[in-house]
Structure formats: C-alpha cells, structure tokens
Amino acid sequence: MPLVHIELVEGRTNEQKTALAQEIAESIVKHTGAPKSAIHIIFNDMKKENYFPAGEAKK
C-alpha cells in the first residue's frame, strides 16, 4: 500500500490539493503498478508561523 505524506505551508485550496493528489496517484500507478485503490495520500498543512526556512520566520 503506497502511503504518501506531503507537508505544505497552509494556503492551498481543496481543489488544488485534490488535483495534486490525483496526479500523484496516477504517477504511482504508472510507475509501480499499484492499484489506485491502495494509494493513500495525506496532506499536512502547517501554519505559516510554524515554518522557519534557514532558521528564520517565514514572512
């Protein structure tokens, strides 16, 4: 069972995440032969104030 975790800074719409999840699932099917029904994709939306690239607060 392919399990994909994706970390994103908050702000993407459900439509954007759905489109991304569909493309990722299709790619996994194409490259691994896994059945689409076995693929699980999880988005973790981080609050902007919890993200510190290079140790600095995201602006």
C-alpha positions in Angstrom: 0.0 0.0 0.0 1.7 3.2 -1.1 1.4 5.9 1.6 2.4 9.4 0.7 2.8 12.2 3.2 3.0 15.8 1.9 3.9 18.8 4.1 2.6 22.1 2.8 2.5 25.6 4.3 -1.2 26.4 4.7 -3.0 28.3 2.0 -3.7 25.8 -0.8 -7.4 25.2 -1.7 -9.1 21.8 -1.5 -9.3 22.0 -5.3 -5.5 22.4 -5.6 -4.8 19.6 -3.2 -7.3 17.3 -4.9 -5.7 18.0 -8.3 -2.2 17.3 -6.9 -3.4 14.1 -5.1 -4.9 12.8 -8.4 -1.7 13.4 -10.3 0.4 11.8 -7.6 -1.8 8.8 -7.5 -1.7 8.4 -11.3 2.1 8.6 -11.3 2.3 5.9 -8.6 0.0 3.7 -10.6 2.1 4.3 -13.7 5.5 3.7 -12.2 4.7 1.0 -9.6 1.7 -0.9 -10.9 0.0 -0.4 -7.5 -3.8 -0.3 -7.8 -5.2 3.2 -7.4 -7.5 1.9 -4.6 -4.4 1.1 -2.5 -2.8 4.5 -2.6 -3.2 6.8 0.3 -2.2 10.5 0.2 -2.1 12.6 3.3 -1.6 16.4 3.3 -0.3 18.1 6.5 -1.0 21.8 6.4 1.5 23.7 8.5 0.7 27.1 9.9 3.0 29.8 8.4 4.2 30.7 11.9 5.5 27.1 12.4 7.8 27.2 9.3 11.4 28.5 9.7 13.4 28.1 6.5 17.1 28.6 7.2 16.1 29.2 10.9 14.2 32.4 10.0 10.5 33.2 10.4 8.6 32.9 7.1 7.3 36.4 6.1 
